[in-house]
Amino acid sequence: DAGITQSPRHKVTETGTPVTLRCHQTENHRYMYWYRQDPGHGLRLIHYSYGVKDTDKGEVSDGYSVSRSKTEDFLLTLESATSSQTSVYFCAISHGRNTEAFFGQGTRLTVV
Amino acid sequence: DQQVKQNSPSLSVQEGRISILNCDYTNSMFDYFLWYKKYPAEGPTFLISISSIKDKNEDGRFTVFLNKSAKHLSLHIVPSQPGDSAVYFCAASANDKIIFGKGTRLHILP
């Protein structure tokens, strides 16, 4: 693996509670991404970061926020979790534009 | 609106034969394309990529072809092996974003 750690790996939470997923990298890569994977939808981009404190929305950003206060950490927050946010979440990193991205092992989130 | 389309949800190929996975895109701003392989309960693994200035890139058993005028790319796997059974994702990059298709499940038959 390319030095990416996602935590937690599994989480069950109740509807309406806040949840934060963490992505930590040791590669000093500039770009970091959050995706969700759902049956029939493939991988959909939630938010991404192109540097410290530089983030932007992806395809499915509603209900999610992100923060990147240092190069190695990219946090994904669900302010008030809903059942539609039950999914597998993947973090990815890449060192520059138009280079391959490397993925973490994923976090399985269940909202009940 | 889907910008990267993989219209075949699944594909079955005999071991030893060629596997061809297809991908179409709609956004002409995409300038870098990637293929990933994914096994269950694991993160996607990068396979091969191609820049929009090229029309072919080869790496071992994997070759990616890009037809910019048709906004189409394909991944060829020759020869197909049992370990190639997985879900394959096509992805395209523009303006710092990497957008993925829905994936194609490849089954390699003995």
Interface residues (C-beta under 8 A of the other chain):
Chain A: D1 Y31 Y33 Y35 G40 H41 G42 L43 R44 L45 Y48 Y50 D56 G58 E59 F90 A92 S94 R97 N98 E100 A101 F102 F103 G104 Q105 G106
Chain B: Q6 D31 Y32 L34 Y36 A41 E42 G43 P44 T45 F46 S49 S51 F89 A91 S93 D96 K97 I98 I99 F100 G101 K102 G103
